[in-house]
Amino acid sequence: MSRALVVAVARTVPWRAVGAGTVVGLLVVGLPRLLAGPPDAWLGLNLLRAAALAFALGLAFLLDDPARRLTTPVATRRWIRTGLRVALVAPFAALWWATALALLPSEARPPFGAIALEATATAALALAAAALVVRFSDEPEPGPSVAAALLTLAVLAPTLLPARWDLFAAVGSPGWEAAHKRWAMVLGCAALIWALCAPEPVRRRTIRRRPTSRPGTSPT
C-alpha cells in the first residue's frame, strides 16, 4: 500500500465528526466526577455506555465523502479505501477508550471485557449502517441519517426490546452473561454486514437488442 494512498485517504476522513464524538464521550465520563464526586458502579457502567454511543455517533460519519461521485471510478477498490479509513481511526479509538476508562475510578469500572464488547459492537453497528447506505444508495454523506437512526435505536431499545432480549443488564445481575452473548451476536452481524457491503456493487449488465429490419428493407 503506497504512502500516497494513505495520505489521500487520510485527507478524506471526517476528523471533525470523529473528534466531536470523542470529546463528547470523554465529557460524559469525566464531567459527573468533577461536579458530584466519583460515580458508583451503576453510574460508571452507564457513563461508559453513553460515551461509547457518543463515539459511535462520530464514527457514523466515517464513510462520508462529498466527492464520492468523482472518486467511485478509481483504481483502488472501495473495500481497501474504507478499510484504510477504519485502520487510520483504530489507534485513535483505542487511545480514546483507554482515556475514558482512566477517567473512572477503579471501583466504578465494570468488567473490562464485557464493556469493551458493548463499545466495540456499538461502533461496529454504526460503521455497518454507514456501509449499508453507501452500498445501496448514491448518498455521499450518510453520516447524519445513520447517526440519527443509531441514536433513536439506542433510546428506544431499552423500552421496546422484550426482557429476554435485554442488552443493558446491570453488573452481577442474572441477565449479565446472556446480555453479552447477545452483544457478541450484534458484533458478528455488524461485521458480516460490513464485509458484504464493502465491495463496489455489481452493476447490472444491460443487453442491447439489435434493431429489427422492416419487411422489404435490408438491414443496415
RODO-2510 file (C-alpha; in nm, 4 decimals, decimal comma):
residues 220
     n   res          X          Y          Z
     1     m     0,0000     0,0000     0,0000
     2     s     0,1558     0,3279    -0,1111
     3     r     0,2151     0,6231     0,1139
     4     a     0,0334     0,8456    -0,1354
     5     l    -0,2826     0,6374    -0,0955
     6     v    -0,2657     0,6569     0,2839
     7     v    -0,2219     1,0339     0,2724
     8     a    -0,5043     1,0756     0,0205
     9     v    -0,7466     0,8648     0,2261
    10     a    -0,6435     1,0381     0,5498
    11     r    -0,7425     1,3704     0,3971
    12     t    -1,0939     1,2431     0,3261
    13     v    -1,1569     1,1156     0,6799
    14     p    -1,4098     1,3437     0,8566
    15     w    -1,1829     1,4051     1,1559
    16     r    -1,4059     1,6805     1,2940
    17     a    -1,7043     1,4498     1,3318
    18     v    -1,4934     1,1725     1,4850
    19     g    -1,3242     1,4245     1,7127
    20     a    -1,6587     1,5644     1,8239
    21     g    -1,7768     1,2172     1,9245
    22     t    -1,4519     1,1684     2,1134
    23     v    -1,4790     1,4932     2,3071
    24     v    -1,8442     1,4391     2,3951
    25     g    -1,7694     1,0860     2,5116
    26     l    -1,4895     1,1982     2,7406
    27     l    -1,7037     1,4792     2,8798
    28     v    -1,9804     1,2316     2,9561
    29     v    -1,7393     1,0142     3,1546
    30     g    -1,5437     1,2894     3,3265
    31     l    -1,7875     1,5700     3,3967
    32     p    -2,0013     1,3957     3,6626
    33     r    -1,6862     1,3122     3,8561
    34     l    -1,5792     1,6755     3,8563
    35     l    -1,9209     1,8037     3,9631
    36     a    -2,0564     1,5429     4,2024
    37     g    -1,7647     1,3278     4,3103
    38     p    -1,6662     0,9784     4,1944
    39     p    -1,9528     0,7787     4,0394
    40     d    -2,0683     0,4445     4,1770
    41     a    -2,0532     0,1178     3,9825
    42     w    -2,4004     0,1523     3,8273
    43     l    -2,3385     0,5102     3,7191
    44     g    -1,9924     0,4225     3,5903
    45     l    -2,1361     0,1475     3,3711
    46     n    -2,3947     0,3775     3,2166
    47     l    -2,1441     0,6588     3,1702
    48     l    -1,9229     0,4277     2,9669
    49     r    -2,2230     0,3115     2,7650
    50     a    -2,3166     0,6715     2,6904
    51     a    -1,9563     0,7538     2,5995
    52     a    -1,9414     0,4544     2,3639
    53     l    -2,2619     0,5748     2,1978
    54     a    -2,1220     0,9262     2,1558
    55     f    -1,8085     0,7893     1,9920
    56     a    -2,0155     0,5623     1,7658
    57     l    -2,2216     0,8630     1,6548
    58     g    -1,8967     1,0234     1,5425
    59     l    -1,7959     0,7046     1,3607
    60     a    -2,1261     0,7116     1,1727
    61     f    -1,9704     0,9914     0,9639
    62     l    -1,6530     0,7945     0,8833
    63     l    -1,7602     0,6987     0,5308
    64     d    -1,8850     1,0456     0,4387
    65     d    -1,7224     1,1650     0,1177
    66     p    -1,8711     1,4693    -0,0605
    67     a    -1,6669     1,3776    -0,3688
    68     r    -1,7842     1,0145    -0,3820
    69     r    -1,9337     1,0518    -0,7292
    70     l    -1,5946     1,1658    -0,8511
    71     t    -1,3901     0,9057    -0,6629
    72     t    -1,6013     0,5999    -0,7471
    73     p    -1,4247     0,5118    -1,0762
    74     v    -1,0740     0,4898    -0,9283
    75     a    -0,8215     0,2083    -0,9486
    76     t    -0,8160     0,1399    -0,5734
    77     r    -1,1059    -0,0766    -0,4676
    78     r    -1,3662     0,0549    -0,2278
    79     w    -1,3039    -0,2091     0,0404
    80     i    -0,9401    -0,1011     0,0538
    81     r    -1,0315     0,2660     0,0873
    82     t    -1,2951     0,2088     0,3541
    83     g    -1,0782    -0,0416     0,5389
    84     l    -0,7963     0,2114     0,5393
    85     r    -1,0264     0,4705     0,6927
    86     v    -1,1068     0,2323     0,9763
    87     a    -0,7383     0,1463     1,0195
    88     l    -0,6484     0,5150     1,0457
    89     v    -0,9098     0,5737     1,3150
    90     a    -0,8463     0,2496     1,5110
    91     p    -0,5395     0,3718     1,7110
    92     f    -0,7248     0,6934     1,7863
    93     a    -1,0235     0,4919     1,9116
    94     a    -0,8033     0,2720     2,1314
    95     l    -0,6422     0,5766     2,2911
    96     w    -0,9833     0,7329     2,3486
    97     w    -1,1165     0,4171     2,5146
    98     a    -0,8146     0,3919     2,7435
    99     t    -0,8637     0,7560     2,8442
   100     a    -1,2342     0,7031     2,9110
   101     l    -1,1573     0,4076     3,1384
   102     a    -0,8878     0,6055     3,3181
   103     l    -1,1358     0,8822     3,3979
   104     l    -1,3413     0,6384     3,6054
   105     p    -1,2123     0,5290     3,9460
   106     s    -1,1307     0,1593     3,9655
   107     e    -1,4263     0,0827     4,1948
   108     a    -1,6700     0,2284     3,9379
   109     r    -1,5358     0,0403     3,6360
   110     p    -1,7420    -0,2514     3,5064
   111     p    -1,5682    -0,5732     3,3893
   112     f    -1,3331    -0,4678     3,1122
   113     g    -1,4091    -0,7408     2,8616
   114     a    -1,7856    -0,7012     2,8847
   115     i    -1,7962    -0,3236     2,8489
   116     a    -1,5331    -0,3339     2,5729
   117     l    -1,7562    -0,5789     2,3847
   118     e    -2,0506    -0,3400     2,4162
   119     a    -1,8438    -0,0453     2,2933
   120     t    -1,6983    -0,2411     2,0008
   121     a    -2,0387    -0,3709     1,8963
   122     t    -2,1877    -0,0203     1,9109
   123     a    -1,9066     0,1186     1,6955
   124     a    -1,9330    -0,1724     1,4512
   125     l    -2,3081    -0,1178     1,4225
   126     a    -2,2527     0,2464     1,3242
   127     l    -1,9923     0,1513     1,0632
   128     a    -2,2090    -0,1289     0,9236
   129     a    -2,5084     0,1019     0,8883
   130     a    -2,2970     0,3609     0,7064
   131     a    -2,1556     0,0925     0,4741
   132     l    -2,5086    -0,0312     0,4047
   133     v    -2,6230     0,3157     0,2979
   134     v    -2,3161     0,3653     0,0793
   135     r    -2,3670     0,0261    -0,0841
   136     f    -2,7335     0,0672    -0,1745
   137     s    -2,7594     0,4389    -0,2458
   138     d    -2,5726     0,7240    -0,4085
   139     e    -2,5744     0,9276    -0,0868
   140     p    -2,2243     1,0780    -0,0494
   141     e    -2,2720     1,1688     0,3182
   142     p    -2,4711     0,9040     0,5056
   143     g    -2,3432     1,0193     0,8457
   144     p    -2,6337     1,2403     0,9594
   145     s    -2,9044     0,9854     0,8798
   146     v    -2,7048     0,6950     1,0258
   147     a    -2,6272     0,8883     1,3437
   148     a    -2,9943     0,9845     1,3856
   149     a    -3,1041     0,6237     1,3356
   150     l    -2,8436     0,4932     1,5808
   151     l    -2,9394     0,7478     1,8446
   152     t    -3,3090     0,6651     1,8027
   153     l    -3,2347     0,2943     1,8298
   154     a    -3,0308     0,3465     2,1473
   155     v    -3,3106     0,5485     2,3088
   156     l    -3,5935     0,3133     2,2114
   157     a    -3,4205    -0,0236     2,2501
   158     p    -3,4395    -0,0431     2,6333
   159     t    -3,8154     0,0123     2,6244
   160     l    -3,9094    -0,1775     2,3068
   161     l    -3,6955    -0,4895     2,3374
   162     p    -3,8527    -0,7811     2,5258
   163     a    -3,6924    -0,8736     2,8555
   164     r    -3,5423    -1,1902     2,7071
   165     w    -3,3506    -0,9739     2,4544
   166     d    -3,2273    -0,7173     2,7057
   167     l    -2,8868    -0,5723     2,6124
   168     f    -2,8385    -0,3330     2,9028
   169     a    -2,8131    -0,5575     3,2068
   170     a    -2,6547    -0,4484     3,5342
   171     v    -2,3242    -0,5900     3,6517
   172     g    -2,3842    -0,9056     3,8532
   173     s    -2,7475    -0,9387     3,7502
   174     p    -2,8823    -1,2765     3,6307
   175     g    -2,9015    -1,1464     3,2734
   176     w    -2,5453    -1,0092     3,2564
   177     e    -2,3876    -1,3096     3,0796
   178     a    -2,6826    -1,3620     2,8461
   179     a    -2,6868    -0,9936     2,7513
   180     h    -2,3251    -1,0077     2,6427
   181     k    -2,3869    -1,3153     2,4332
   182     r    -2,6404    -1,1013     2,2508
   183     w    -2,3837    -0,8211     2,2229
   184     a    -2,1475    -1,0714     2,0613
   185     m    -2,4223    -1,1557     1,8112
   186     v    -2,4696    -0,7856     1,7355
   187     l    -2,0960    -0,7520     1,6741
   188     g    -2,0901    -1,0573     1,4476
   189     c    -2,3878    -0,9380     1,2428
   190     a    -2,2397    -0,5885     1,2086
   191     a    -1,9064    -0,7335     1,0925
   192     l    -2,0864    -0,9510     0,8381
   193     i    -2,2836    -0,6557     0,7019
   194     w    -1,9618    -0,4552     0,6762
   195     a    -1,7901    -0,7363     0,4847
   196     l    -2,0808    -0,7774     0,2437
   197     c    -2,1191    -0,4045     0,1794
   198     a    -1,7502    -0,3161     0,1495
   199     p    -1,7004    -0,4011    -0,2211
   200     e    -1,8388    -0,1957    -0,5055
   201     p    -2,1889    -0,3031    -0,6121
   202     v    -2,2038    -0,5243    -0,9158
   203     r    -2,3706    -0,3237    -1,1875
   204     r    -2,6373    -0,4926    -1,3906
   205     r    -2,5433    -0,5628    -1,7469
   206     t    -2,7926    -0,4393    -1,9997
   207     i    -2,8480    -0,6433    -2,3152
   208     r    -2,8729    -0,4291    -2,6217
   209     r    -3,1120    -0,5606    -2,8803
   210     r    -3,0167    -0,5332    -3,2410
   211     p    -3,2630    -0,3223    -3,4383
   212     t    -3,5033    -0,5359    -3,6368
   213     s    -3,5420    -0,4602    -4,0029
   214     r    -3,8804    -0,3828    -4,1551
   215     p    -4,0274    -0,6106    -4,4199
   216     g    -3,8949    -0,5278    -4,7613
   217     t    -3,5911    -0,3428    -4,6358
   218     s    -3,2385    -0,4657    -4,5889
   219     p    -3,0699    -0,4271    -4,2516
   220     t    -2,8120    -0,1510    -4,2370
***
